[in-house]
């Protein structure tokens, strides 16, 4: 299955699923993100166009405007000057939210579920089982934020299996 981000230019609209291609794609997306930010600095048709693309695609909006917190720091992958994949250390902090294919696929799955007219509320149900450190919580928070900004009528609810996980001091 090919994973696409609607609104991205043709040369970066397909999210690659191999490590090297993904790293190269991510660098192009970061450049496109910067271009979009510059186009949005002033009101006008360019800004309106970018915002229309963002309104119509959650994946576009998250990749162009989203950020994600890495609370622990860790490692990332780059292609070094010898054209080899190299692991580098990254500090804790906020980073641009450049999604992996499975994260974009999760957004598309959510949209398909929301498009189903299955009961009196007009929506179907979906369950997403997840593991830690996959960014799916960020995806669902991003979906909710997107809809809060762009939808005329949106209702969502977040649940946790333990109250302490919601009210505790951990981010």
N, C-alpha and C positions, 0 to 999 in steps of 0.2 A: 504494500500500500504506500502510495506517495503522500507525503505530508506537505501541505502548502500553507502559506500565510497569505490570505487575500490582502491585496493592497501593496504588497512588496513589489519592487521592480522584477521583471522576468528573470534576471540573472541571480536573484537571491530568494525567489518566492518558494522554492522547494527546500525544505529543511533536510539536509543530508543525514544519513544514519551511520556513516563510518567516521571513525575518530579523526583522521586527517582532514577529510572533507568538511566535517563539522567545525573544526578549529579555523579553517580557511573561511568558511561561511560566516562564522561568528565575527571575525574581524571585518568582513564586508558589512555585516549588519550593524556593527558599532559605528562604522563610517556613515551608513545610511541614517542611523539614529541621530548622529550629530548634524547631518544635513537637515533632517526634519526639524530638529530643535532650532536651528538657525532660521528656517523658513517660517517658524511659528513666533519669532521674536516680535514681529509687527503685524498688526491687523491687515487683512487683505485677502485676495483670492488664494494665495499660496497657503496661508494659515488655514483658511476655510477648507481647502482641499485636503490638507493633512488631517484636520479634525473630522471631516466626513469619513475618511478612511478609518480613523480610529473608532468612530462611532459604529461603523459597520463590521469591524473585525476586532474581537477581543484579543486575539493573538497579535495583531498589528499594534494595538494600543499598548499591550504589556511589553512587547519588545522595544517599542519606540519611546514610551514614557514610563514604563515600570522600573522599579528598583526592588532589590531583595537584600535582606540583611543576612550576612554571614557572621553569626555571633561568636564563632570559635576561631575563625581563620582556617587555614588549611592549605590545600594545594590546588593548582590549576595546570592546564597544559597549554604550551605554546609550540610554535614551529620556530626553531632557532635559526641562526644564520647559516648553519650547516645543513639546513633543510631536514632536520630531525625533530621528532616530537620530544619535547623536554618538559619535565615536571618542575614547576616553580612554586615557591611558598607565597601565599597571599595573606595579608593581615585581616583581622576581623574588620567588618565595616559594611557599608552599603555599596552594592554593585548593580550595574545595569542588568535588567532581567531579560537575558537572551535565552530563550527556551530551547529545550531539547525536543526531539520529535515526539516522544511519548507525552510531553506536557501539552503540546499543540493538539495531539490526538485526544487528550483528555478534555480540552476545551471543545473540540468538535463533537465528542461524545455527549458532553453536557448540553450543547446546543440541540443535538438530535433528540435527546430526552425532553427538553423543554418545548420542542416543536410538536410533541405527541399530544393529541387531544384524547385523553384516556378516561377522565372522570369529571365530576361536576366542577372541579377547580380548573379544568382545562389543561392539566399537566399530568405527565406520567411520573413514575418514581424511578430513581436510579441509585445504586449503591456503589461506592468506590472504595475498595479496600486498598490500603496503602501501607508502605513501610516508611521508616524515618529517613530523613535526608534525601528525599526524592523531589522536594519542592511542590508536592501536590497541595499542601495547605496553602502555600503562596498562590497557587493557581486558583483555588476556590475563593480566596480573599480577593484576588485580582478580578475574577468574574463578578463578585458582588460589588466591588468598587466600580467596575466598568458600568454595570447596570444602574448603580446608584447615580452615576454621572449622566449616562446617556438614555436610559429607559424612562418612559413616561410613568410606568407603574411597575414596581418591582418589590418583591418581598422575599427575604431570605432569612435563614436561621442557621446558626452554628451550634453544634453540640459537642460535648466532650464526655468521655466516659467517667471522669472524676472532676468534681467541683474544684478541688485544689489546683488542678491543672489550669483552670481558667482564672481563678482569683489569686494564684500564687505570684511570687516575685519574678519568676523566670519569663524571659521574653518569648 
